[in-house]
Amino acid sequence: MNYFLGLDVGTTGAKAILVNESGKAAATASAGYSMFNPKPLWSEQNPEDWWKAVQTSFKNIIAGGIEPGQIKGIGLTGQMHGLVLLDKEGKVLRPCIMWNDQRTSGECEEITSKIGFENLLKITGNAVLPGFTAPKIIWVRKYEKAVYEKAQHILLPKDYIRFCLTGEFAMDVSDASGTSLLDVNKRDWSDLILSKLDIPRSWLPPVFESTAITGKLSKKAAHLTGLKAGTPVAAGAGDQAAGGIGTGTIKNGIASVVLGTSGVVFAHTDKLTIEPQGRLHSFCHASTGTWHVMGVTLSAAGSLRWFRDTFCESEIEEAHKLKSDIYKILTRKADEVPAGSEGLIFLPYLSGERTPYPDPNAKGTFTGISVRHNKDHFIRSVLEGVAYSLKDCLSLISNIGVDIKEIRISGGGAKSKLWKQILADVFNIELVTLNSTEGAPYGAALLAAVAAGYFSTVEEACGQCILKKEITAPLKKNLPVYEEYYKIYTDLYPSLKHSFNNITQAVEHSYTR
């Protein structure tokens, strides 16, 4: 039996999945690492922690009895936008500035001023945002000059792991789309933007379509991972595009929702489609010659994790005693609360927000608290607030003429029956669960299978491997409830925006006094 290995360099850990020729997952393994927040709005990780976690994950995959020679290809995916700077010898110069880092609002304004908002949309398909890579490069040039002067290579997280595996510098077009440096129509780096920003093109790796082979596993990496030297490594894709492959979101009319640390509504398009105000992302897809649009909620399942860590010590103890999943306990409590949480509404802007409000100063709030509310209400309101935020994304996609007939769901949150029901009710559309809920790493494995020649196209791979498993239909009784509360939800951010800005300034002042 031949196998293909998909690797996701995620926000909380590296996850590997082994998939056989028929598309069935044969094994999974993961290893975690930490995120650091040294200052307000900052998020960083150590790339060497990723590499150690990858080694552990790969070793655990083959510990189940798979012969390394049976693995015919490796596909890579991972968190997008993170800035990894290397010197001329390939050594990491500083911690990675991550996708959810919000320190670069000033640099975003500078880039927009130099290039022009309309030009940015036309060339990159997107407004430049604090989470993207280009403003992070400018920030390092401004504030860490010694680091910048040593820089010779710019990589994204998964592409640093590619370098560790193969010694090659490469990037795929979908991940490169999130740098604010790629011409998404030409599917290559924009010389105009690089010139305007004075970023050497030589620092950027060549870009490839996602099914291209970009290198082979080195002897050193084979020794460290337990895999076979010479195993081909595919270009892969950013986590959202790989998730689009992993859910079969490769045709018009199909959208996917990813309930991970961040939340994403993702739709395939045969032609480049740009939201006029830049409130959606328009990126190259991992399916050759196509594109996708997506809206992003920065704190989706991350909001529930935050609530768990901050307020649920007793539930964590209960889960430990019962040897149960803490999230099952939390969602069971939330299921006792009626739809709408009796007027308690949560804004999930714990890390700022991206869609539809590209605002690093946006803050999370609970609104409508009364003496009737207990912890169970708060849990459900978190689930509902994330659903409202994802509906914002879906509405924008519909407004630019992308007709959605089916939504496929994946990510850790997709394991919750209640959360899926809330989403179906808020969206008023059926949600489809698939035979694999692994999304991005599964998609990376399929890209590896195409790269290795076991499928002729991505479409063929998805058609043979991805199956519908379960449908969650909206509950009619909940539709008017959520329609009313969603309207109230959409009023909250505009009403609070000024206060959010003032809070940010007050926090900054407290650190400088």
ZAMARLUM-120375 format. One record per residue (C-alpha): x, y, z; residue number from 1. Coordinates in nm, 3 decimals, decimal comma, padded with zeros to 5 digits. Layout:
N
{atom {X Y Z} NUM}
...
% end
This chain:
513
{atom {00,000 00,000 00,000} 1}
{atom {00,123 00,347 -00,088} 2}
{atom {00,069 00,645 00,141} 3}
{atom {00,089 01,023 00,131} 4}
{atom {00,179 01,243 00,424} 5}
{atom {00,013 01,576 00,493} 6}
{atom {00,167 01,817 00,744} 7}
{atom {-00,002 02,120 00,899} 8}
{atom {00,225 02,367 01,079} 9}
{atom {-00,063 02,511 01,280} 10}
{atom {-00,096 02,779 01,543} 11}
{atom {-00,093 02,546 01,843} 12}
{atom {00,096 02,248 01,704} 13}
{atom {00,220 02,047 01,408} 14}
{atom {-00,019 01,779 01,286} 15}
{atom {00,065 01,501 01,044} 16}
{atom {-00,186 01,277 00,870} 17}
{atom {-00,112 00,966 00,668} 18}
{atom {-00,354 00,898 00,382} 19}
{atom {-00,364 00,587 00,162} 20}
{atom {-00,431 00,571 -00,213} 21}
{atom {-00,808 00,556 -00,164} 22}
{atom {-00,806 00,868 00,051} 23}
{atom {-00,858 00,698 00,387} 24}
{atom {-00,671 00,840 00,683} 25}
{atom {-00,445 00,566 00,817} 26}
{atom {-00,278 00,752 01,104} 27}
{atom {-00,244 01,093 01,264} 28}
{atom {00,009 01,241 01,504} 29}
{atom {00,065 01,583 01,652} 30}
{atom {00,296 01,774 01,881} 31}
{atom {00,233 02,113 02,036} 32}
{atom {00,431 02,430 02,091} 33}
{atom {00,383 02,764 02,259} 34}
{atom {00,285 03,108 02,138} 35}
{atom {00,435 03,411 02,306} 36}
{atom {00,273 03,752 02,361} 37}
{atom {00,560 03,968 02,488} 38}
{atom {00,364 04,292 02,445} 39}
{atom {00,001 04,391 02,382} 40}
{atom {-00,102 04,305 02,022} 41}
{atom {00,212 04,092 01,972} 42}
{atom {00,210 03,719 01,885} 43}
{atom {00,529 03,526 01,815} 44}
{atom {00,658 03,169 01,789} 45}
{atom {00,999 03,009 01,767} 46}
{atom {01,042 02,834 01,427} 47}
{atom {01,275 02,581 01,586} 48}
{atom {00,981 02,471 01,803} 49}
{atom {00,789 02,394 01,482} 50}
{atom {01,076 02,184 01,348} 51}
{atom {01,106 01,983 01,670} 52}
{atom {00,730 01,921 01,669} 53}
{atom {00,743 01,809 01,305} 54}
{atom {01,017 01,559 01,384} 55}
{atom {00,812 01,418 01,671} 56}
{atom {00,495 01,397 01,459} 57}
{atom {00,666 01,220 01,171} 58}
{atom {00,839 00,971 01,401} 59}
{atom {00,507 00,891 01,569} 60}
{atom {00,337 00,842 01,232} 61}
{atom {00,576 00,568 01,125} 62}
{atom {00,589 00,417 01,475} 63}
{atom {00,257 00,251 01,391} 64}
{atom {00,432 00,012 01,154} 65}
{atom {00,441 00,203 00,825} 66}
{atom {00,758 00,150 00,626} 67}
{atom {00,911 00,487 00,531} 68}
{atom {00,945 00,370 00,171} 69}
{atom {00,567 00,333 00,147} 70}
{atom {00,528 00,711 00,183} 71}
{atom {00,542 00,840 -00,175} 72}
{atom {00,502 01,211 -00,113} 73}
{atom {00,478 01,484 00,149} 74}
{atom {00,243 01,782 00,124} 75}
{atom {00,283 02,093 00,338} 76}
{atom {00,035 02,340 00,478} 77}
{atom {00,029 02,574 00,773} 78}
{atom {-00,063 02,902 00,934} 79}
{atom {-00,041 03,183 00,682} 80}
{atom {00,125 03,528 00,685} 81}
{atom {00,389 03,461 00,953} 82}
{atom {00,725 03,630 00,889} 83}
{atom {01,031 03,405 00,915} 84}
{atom {01,360 03,586 00,847} 85}
{atom {01,678 03,391 00,775} 86}
{atom {02,037 03,506 00,726} 87}
{atom {02,260 03,401 00,437} 88}
{atom {02,341 03,073 00,612} 89}
{atom {01,975 02,989 00,665} 90}
{atom {01,970 03,064 01,036} 91}
{atom {01,657 03,212 01,196} 92}
{atom {01,717 03,577 01,291} 93}
{atom {01,423 03,639 01,524} 94}
{atom {01,099 03,472 01,638} 95}
{atom {00,827 03,447 01,375} 96}
{atom {00,579 03,736 01,381} 97}
{atom {00,253 03,546 01,347} 98}
{atom {-00,072 03,581 01,153} 99}
{atom {-00,265 03,712 01,455} 100}
{atom {-00,002 03,972 01,549} 101}
{atom {-00,154 04,321 01,535} 102}
{atom {00,146 04,552 01,592} 103}
{atom {00,174 04,683 01,234} 104}
{atom {-00,127 04,910 01,180} 105}
{atom {00,107 05,206 01,115} 106}
{atom {00,304 05,009 00,857} 107}
{atom {-00,020 04,909 00,683} 108}
{atom {-00,108 05,278 00,646} 109}
{atom {00,241 05,349 00,512} 110}
{atom {00,218 05,072 00,251} 111}
{atom {-00,130 05,181 00,144} 112}
{atom {-00,009 05,540 00,108} 113}
{atom {00,288 05,436 -00,110} 114}
{atom {00,101 05,199 -00,340} 115}
{atom {-00,259 05,322 -00,323} 116}
{atom {-00,562 05,133 -00,202} 117}
{atom {-00,700 05,071 -00,551} 118}
{atom {-00,363 04,944 -00,675} 119}
{atom {-00,337 04,708 -00,380} 120}
{atom {-00,678 04,562 -00,456} 121}
{atom {-00,602 04,533 -00,828} 122}
{atom {-00,260 04,368 -00,780} 123}
{atom {-00,285 04,168 -00,457} 124}
{atom {-00,664 04,123 -00,441} 125}
{atom {-00,667 04,254 -00,085} 126}
{atom {-00,625 04,549 00,142} 127}
{atom {-00,299 04,527 00,337} 128}
{atom {-00,371 04,418 00,695} 129}
{atom {-00,165 04,392 01,015} 130}
{atom {-00,171 04,014 00,998} 131}
{atom {-00,013 04,006 00,652} 132}
{atom {00,359 03,962 00,587} 133}
{atom {00,466 04,282 00,409} 134}
{atom {00,392 04,523 00,697} 135}
{atom {00,588 04,294 00,930} 136}
{atom {00,890 04,324 00,703} 137}
{atom {00,864 04,703 00,716} 138}
{atom {00,824 04,691 01,095} 139}
{atom {01,145 04,490 01,136} 140}
{atom {01,328 04,733 00,908} 141}
{atom {01,212 05,022 01,127} 142}
{atom {01,257 04,881 01,475} 143}
{atom {01,507 04,595 01,448} 144}
{atom {01,766 04,733 01,207} 145}
{atom {02,039 04,492 01,313} 146}
{atom {01,813 04,198 01,232} 147}
{atom {01,704 04,346 00,901} 148}
{atom {02,060 04,408 00,786} 149}
{atom {02,139 04,038 00,825} 150}
{atom {01,826 03,918 00,643} 151}
{atom {01,865 03,729 00,315} 152}
{atom {01,555 03,510 00,299} 153}
{atom {01,184 03,565 00,371} 154}
{atom {00,971 03,256 00,432} 155}
{atom {00,629 03,164 00,565} 156}
{atom {00,596 02,903 00,844} 157}
{atom {00,537 02,593 00,634} 158}
{atom {00,809 02,702 00,393} 159}
{atom {01,061 02,718 00,674} 160}
{atom {00,975 02,354 00,743} 161}
{atom {01,021 02,283 00,370} 162}
{atom {01,370 02,434 00,402} 163}
{atom {01,438 02,209 00,702} 164}
{atom {01,314 01,903 00,510} 165}
{atom {01,476 01,967 00,172} 166}
{atom {01,724 02,256 00,196} 167}
{atom {01,519 02,431 -00,076} 168}
{atom {01,359 02,776 -00,071} 169}
{atom {01,012 02,770 -00,226} 170}
{atom {00,657 02,895 -00,170} 171}
{atom {00,322 02,814 -00,328} 172}
{atom {00,094 03,076 -00,484} 173}
{atom {-00,189 03,039 -00,231} 174}
{atom {00,030 03,108 00,072} 175}
{atom {00,219 03,380 -00,116} 176}
{atom {-00,117 03,552 -00,178} 177}
{atom {-00,127 03,644 00,191} 178}
{atom {00,197 03,841 00,188} 179}
{atom {00,066 04,158 00,015} 180}
{atom {00,356 04,110 -00,228} 181}
{atom {00,204 03,875 -00,489} 182}
{atom {00,026 03,971 -00,810} 183}
{atom {-00,262 03,728 -00,768} 184}
{atom {-00,371 03,758 -01,131} 185}
{atom {-00,023 03,680 -01,270} 186}
{atom {00,047 03,435 -00,984} 187}
{atom {00,396 03,578 -00,932} 188}
{atom {00,570 03,841 -00,719} 189}
{atom {00,480 04,200 -00,801} 190}
{atom {00,789 04,390 -00,909} 191}
{atom {00,598 04,716 -00,866} 192}
{atom {00,517 04,653 -00,501} 193}
{atom {00,863 04,517 -00,420} 194}
{atom {01,017 04,827 -00,579} 195}
{atom {00,786 05,067 -00,397} 196}
{atom {00,857 04,899 -00,063} 197}
{atom {01,230 04,852 -00,134} 198}
{atom {01,220 04,479 -00,060} 199}
{atom {01,478 04,280 -00,260} 200}
{atom {01,315 04,019 -00,484} 201}
{atom {01,615 03,794 -00,418} 202}
{atom {01,495 03,757 -00,057} 203}
{atom {01,174 03,592 -00,176} 204}
{atom {01,167 03,229 -00,288} 205}
{atom {01,032 03,121 -00,628} 206}
{atom {00,657 03,052 -00,628} 207}
{atom {00,490 02,737 -00,756} 208}
{atom {00,146 02,591 -00,809} 209}
{atom {00,048 02,373 -00,516} 210}
{atom {00,097 02,036 -00,686} 211}
{atom {00,453 02,107 -00,802} 212}
{atom {00,738 01,908 -00,649} 213}
{atom {00,969 02,159 -00,481} 214}
{atom {01,239 01,931 -00,342} 215}
{atom {01,319 01,594 -00,192} 216}
{atom {01,378 01,492 00,166} 217}
{atom {01,746 01,536 00,255} 218}
{atom {01,955 01,269 00,428} 219}
{atom {01,983 01,488 00,737} 220}
{atom {01,606 01,541 00,756} 221}
{atom {01,544 01,171 00,692} 222}
{atom {01,765 01,086 00,990} 223}
{atom {01,580 01,335 01,214} 224}
{atom {01,227 01,236 01,109} 225}
{atom {01,258 00,864 01,040} 226}
{atom {01,135 00,908 00,682} 227}
{atom {01,311 00,800 00,363} 228}
{atom {01,563 01,031 00,198} 229}
{atom {01,453 01,135 -00,149} 230}
{atom {01,080 01,141 -00,069} 231}
{atom {00,931 01,419 -00,286} 232}
{atom {00,789 01,725 -00,113} 233}
{atom {00,503 01,910 -00,285} 234}
{atom {00,463 02,288 -00,282} 235}
{atom {00,147 02,250 -00,074} 236}
{atom {-00,071 02,544 00,023} 237}
{atom {-00,164 02,790 00,294} 238}
{atom {-00,392 02,633 00,552} 239}
{atom {-00,711 02,780 00,409} 240}
{atom {-00,646 02,677 00,050} 241}
{atom {-00,534 02,332 00,166} 242}
{atom {-00,852 02,312 00,371} 243}
{atom {-01,043 02,396 00,055} 244}
{atom {-00,884 02,092 -00,110} 245}
{atom {-00,946 01,879 00,198} 246}
{atom {-01,317 01,963 00,188} 247}
{atom {-01,351 01,945 -00,190} 248}
{atom {-01,430 02,316 -00,215} 249}
{atom {-01,309 02,331 -00,573} 250}
{atom {-01,630 02,408 -00,763} 251}
{atom {-01,854 02,712 -00,793} 252}
{atom {-02,148 02,704 -00,551} 253}
{atom {-01,958 02,521 -00,277} 254}
{atom {-01,826 02,700 00,032} 255}
{atom {-01,653 02,571 00,339} 256}
{atom {-01,642 02,687 00,698} 257}
{atom {-01,334 02,612 00,904} 258}
{atom {-01,386 02,625 01,280} 259}
{atom {-01,026 02,634 01,396} 260}
{atom {-00,843 02,880 01,618} 261}
{atom {-00,955 03,132 01,360} 262}
{atom {-01,276 03,088 01,163} 263}
{atom {-01,294 03,104 00,785} 264}
{atom {-01,569 03,112 00,526} 265}
{atom {-01,410 03,004 00,198} 266}
{atom {-01,553 02,986 -00,155} 267}
{atom {-01,401 02,871 -00,485} 268}
{atom {-01,407 03,099 -00,792} 269}
{atom {-01,304 03,023 -01,150} 270}
{atom {-01,200 03,385 -01,200} 271}
{atom {-01,040 03,643 -00,975} 272}
{atom {-01,322 03,814 -00,783} 273}
{atom {-01,246 04,111 -00,557} 274}
{atom {-01,470 04,273 -00,294} 275}
{atom {-01,469 04,648 -00,384} 276}
{atom {-01,385 04,765 -00,031} 277}
{atom {-01,127 04,494 00,033} 278}
{atom {-01,328 04,339 00,314} 279}
{atom {-01,275 03,987 00,177} 280}
{atom {-00,952 03,814 00,083} 281}
{atom {-00,908 03,715 -00,282} 282}
{atom {-00,623 03,463 -00,310} 283}
{atom {-00,489 03,210 -00,556} 284}
{atom {-00,639 02,867 -00,487} 285}
{atom {-00,441 02,544 -00,452} 286}
{atom {-00,629 02,409 -00,752} 287}
{atom {-00,418 02,522 -01,050} 288}
{atom {-00,543 02,831 -01,233} 289}
{atom {-00,828 02,908 -00,993} 290}
{atom {-00,886 03,149 -00,706} 291}
{atom {-01,085 03,170 -00,386} 292}
{atom {-01,248 03,436 -00,172} 293}
{atom {-01,265 03,415 00,203} 294}
{atom {-01,361 03,603 00,512} 295}
{atom {-01,179 03,551 00,839} 296}
{atom {-01,287 03,567 01,202} 297}
{atom {-00,961 03,590 01,394} 298}
{atom {-01,093 03,427 01,714} 299}
{atom {-01,336 03,142 01,644} 300}
{atom {-01,261 02,823 01,835} 301}
{atom {-00,991 03,039 01,989} 302}
{atom {-01,271 03,232 02,163} 303}
{atom {-01,405 02,916 02,325} 304}
{atom {-01,055 02,812 02,424} 305}
{atom {-00,998 03,153 02,583} 306}
{atom {-01,324 03,122 02,778} 307}
{atom {-01,229 02,771 02,890} 308}
{atom {-00,884 02,878 03,009} 309}
{atom {-01,008 03,193 03,181} 310}
{atom {-01,336 03,094 03,347} 311}
{atom {-01,376 02,716 03,351} 312}
{atom {-01,143 02,579 03,617} 313}
{atom {-01,421 02,368 03,772} 314}
{atom {-01,521 02,223 03,435} 315}
{atom {-01,158 02,141 03,358} 316}
{atom {-01,134 01,954 03,689} 317}
{atom {-01,458 01,772 03,609} 318}
{atom {-01,327 01,670 03,266} 319}
{atom {-01,007 01,542 03,424} 320}
{atom {-01,194 01,332 03,681} 321}
{atom {-01,432 01,189 03,423} 322}
{atom {-01,158 01,153 03,161} 323}
{atom {-01,389 01,344 02,931} 324}
{atom {-01,338 01,610 02,665} 325}
{atom {-01,371 01,952 02,829} 326}
{atom {-01,544 02,090 02,520} 327}
{atom {-01,815 01,824 02,541} 328}
{atom {-01,885 01,937 02,896} 329}
{atom {-01,897 02,304 02,795} 330}
{atom {-02,125 02,251 02,495} 331}
{atom {-02,354 02,024 02,698} 332}
{atom {-02,402 02,312 02,941} 333}
{atom {-02,459 02,553 02,652} 334}
{atom {-02,723 02,322 02,506} 335}
{atom {-02,937 02,384 02,816} 336}
{atom {-02,969 02,751 02,718} 337}
{atom {-03,228 02,863 02,459} 338}
{atom {-03,126 02,999 02,119} 339}
{atom {-03,019 03,360 02,152} 340}
{atom {-02,881 03,313 02,505} 341}
{atom {-03,169 03,522 02,638} 342}
{atom {-03,021 03,840 02,495} 343}
{atom {-02,654 03,788 02,581} 344}
{atom {-02,442 03,872 02,274} 345}
{atom {-02,068 03,812 02,236} 346}
{atom {-01,835 04,000 01,999} 347}
{atom {-01,545 03,760 01,929} 348}
{atom {-01,284 04,029 01,860} 349}
{atom {-01,028 03,899 02,110} 350}
{atom {-00,735 03,953 01,870} 351}
{atom {-00,877 04,247 01,678} 352}
{atom {-01,073 04,151 01,369} 353}
{atom {-01,028 04,098 00,997} 354}
{atom {-01,370 04,050 00,832} 355}
{atom {-01,577 04,256 00,785} 356}
{atom {-01,389 04,503 01,006} 357}
{atom {-01,013 04,505 00,941} 358}
{atom {-00,949 04,661 01,280} 359}
{atom {-00,662 04,557 01,512} 360}
{atom {-00,819 04,770 01,788} 361}
{atom {-01,152 04,584 01,794} 362}
{atom {-01,221 04,421 02,129} 363}
{atom {-01,425 04,129 02,254} 364}
{atom {-01,738 04,215 02,451} 365}
{atom {-02,036 04,055 02,621} 366}
{atom {-02,341 04,278 02,576} 367}
{atom {-02,684 04,241 02,733} 368}
{atom {-02,577 04,086 03,066} 369}
{atom {-02,856 04,057 03,323} 370}
{atom {-02,911 03,874 03,652} 371}
{atom {-03,076 03,593 03,456} 372}
{atom {-02,747 03,497 03,296} 373}
{atom {-02,514 03,229 03,434} 374}
{atom {-02,199 03,068 03,300} 375}
{atom {-02,397 02,841 03,067} 376}
{atom {-02,541 03,148 02,893} 377}
{atom {-02,193 03,287 02,845} 378}
{atom {-02,069 02,963 02,689} 379}
{atom {-02,357 02,955 02,441} 380}
{atom {-02,317 03,325 02,361} 381}
{atom {-01,954 03,256 02,264} 382}
{atom {-02,069 02,987 02,020} 383}
{atom {-02,336 03,218 01,880} 384}
{atom {-02,109 03,523 01,859} 385}
{atom {-01,861 03,329 01,646} 386}
{atom {-02,151 03,214 01,426} 387}
{atom {-02,268 03,574 01,380} 388}
{atom {-01,917 03,678 01,284} 389}
{atom {-01,894 03,399 01,027} 390}
{atom {-02,233 03,506 00,889} 391}
{atom {-02,079 03,850 00,830} 392}
{atom {-01,823 03,676 00,607} 393}
{atom {-02,084 03,467 00,425} 394}
{atom {-02,300 03,775 00,357} 395}
{atom {-02,010 03,960 00,196} 396}
{atom {-01,931 03,663 -00,028} 397}
{atom {-02,294 03,650 -00,142} 398}
{atom {-02,294 04,024 -00,204} 399}
{atom {-02,013 04,001 -00,464} 400}
{atom {-02,212 03,753 -00,669} 401}
{atom {-02,071 03,422 -00,543} 402}
{atom {-02,377 03,202 -00,510} 403}
{atom {-02,346 02,948 -00,228} 404}
{atom {-02,562 02,637 -00,244} 405}
{atom {-02,374 02,411 -00,001} 406}
{atom {-02,146 02,464 00,299} 407}
{atom {-01,894 02,204 00,412} 408}
{atom {-01,757 02,227 00,765} 409}
{atom {-01,424 02,119 00,913} 410}
{atom {-01,186 02,206 01,196} 411}
{atom {-01,193 02,127 01,566} 412}
{atom {-01,523 02,307 01,621} 413}
{atom {-01,689 02,081 01,364} 414}
{atom {-01,682 01,802 01,623} 415}
{atom {-01,950 01,984 01,823} 416}
{atom {-02,304 01,889 01,724} 417}
{atom {-02,443 02,196 01,900} 418}
{atom {-02,206 02,441 01,731} 419}
{atom {-02,288 02,293 01,390} 420}
{atom {-02,659 02,335 01,464} 421}
{atom {-02,609 02,697 01,571} 422}
{atom {-02,420 02,769 01,248} 423}
{atom {-02,687 02,603 01,034} 424}
{atom {-02,955 02,809 01,212} 425}
{atom {-02,766 03,140 01,189} 426}
{atom {-02,677 03,081 00,821} 427}
{atom {-03,016 02,927 00,738} 428}
{atom {-02,840 02,674 00,517} 429}
{atom {-02,753 02,305 00,546} 430}
{atom {-02,406 02,214 00,672} 431}
{atom {-02,231 01,907 00,533} 432}
{atom {-01,982 01,705 00,737} 433}
{atom {-01,737 01,496 00,536} 434}
{atom {-01,558 01,165 00,581} 435}
{atom {-01,252 01,357 00,700} 436}
{atom {-01,270 01,657 00,933} 437}
{atom {-00,895 01,713 00,914} 438}
{atom {-00,932 01,979 00,644} 439}
{atom {-00,590 02,136 00,585} 440}
{atom {-00,352 01,844 00,653} 441}
{atom {-00,583 01,610 00,460} 442}
{atom {-00,579 01,854 00,169} 443}
{atom {-00,200 01,870 00,188} 444}
{atom {-00,185 01,490 00,163} 445}
{atom {-00,406 01,498 -00,148} 446}
{atom {-00,181 01,763 -00,303} 447}
{atom {00,115 01,531 -00,238} 448}
{atom {-00,071 01,247 -00,411} 449}
{atom {-00,131 01,463 -00,718} 450}
{atom {00,232 01,583 -00,718} 451}
{atom {00,353 01,222 -00,702} 452}
{atom {00,135 01,130 -01,001} 453}
{atom {-00,118 00,905 -00,827} 454}
{atom {-00,397 01,138 -00,940} 455}
{atom {-00,385 01,343 -01,257} 456}
{atom {-00,560 01,650 -01,110} 457}
{atom {-00,677 01,793 -00,781} 458}
{atom {-01,035 01,750 -00,904} 459}
{atom {-00,979 01,379 -00,959} 460}
{atom {-00,825 01,338 -00,614} 461}
{atom {-01,113 01,518 -00,442} 462}
{atom {-01,375 01,333 -00,644} 463}
{atom {-01,239 00,993 -00,543} 464}
{atom {-01,145 01,062 -00,183} 465}
{atom {-01,398 01,304 -00,032} 466}
{atom {-01,740 01,174 00,070} 467}
{atom {-02,039 01,341 00,236} 468}
{atom {-02,113 01,192 00,576} 469}
{atom {-02,376 01,395 00,762} 470}
{atom {-02,608 01,690 00,700} 471}
{atom {-02,715 01,941 00,967} 472}
{atom {-03,034 02,119 00,860} 473}
{atom {-03,154 02,450 01,012} 474}
{atom {-03,423 02,432 01,279} 475}
{atom {-03,716 02,647 01,167} 476}
{atom {-03,805 02,750 01,523} 477}
{atom {-03,462 02,912 01,570} 478}
{atom {-03,449 03,108 01,243} 479}
{atom {-03,648 03,415 01,356} 480}
{atom {-03,461 03,422 01,688} 481}
{atom {-03,122 03,437 01,524} 482}
{atom {-03,237 03,675 01,254} 483}
{atom {-03,341 03,926 01,520} 484}
{atom {-03,027 03,889 01,732} 485}
{atom {-02,798 03,902 01,428} 486}
{atom {-02,937 04,245 01,341} 487}
{atom {-02,855 04,363 01,694} 488}
{atom {-02,508 04,206 01,665} 489}
{atom {-02,431 04,400 01,347} 490}
{atom {-02,511 04,728 01,526} 491}
{atom {-02,262 04,670 01,807} 492}
{atom {-01,924 04,719 01,637} 493}
{atom {-02,011 05,056 01,474} 494}
{atom {-02,145 05,175 01,810} 495}
{atom {-01,832 05,066 01,999} 496}
{atom {-01,554 05,139 01,747} 497}
{atom {-01,464 05,475 01,902} 498}
{atom {-01,448 05,320 02,248} 499}
{atom {-01,229 05,036 02,120} 500}
{atom {-00,978 05,290 01,986} 501}
{atom {-00,978 05,476 02,318} 502}
{atom {-00,919 05,153 02,510} 503}
{atom {-00,620 05,068 02,289} 504}
{atom {-00,469 05,412 02,351} 505}
{atom {-00,527 05,383 02,725} 506}
{atom {-00,353 05,044 02,737} 507}
{atom {-00,057 05,177 02,538} 508}
{atom {-00,029 05,475 02,771} 509}
{atom {-00,024 05,246 03,073} 510}
{atom {00,282 05,068 02,931} 511}
{atom {00,472 05,390 02,857} 512}
{atom {00,412 05,566 03,191} 513}
% end
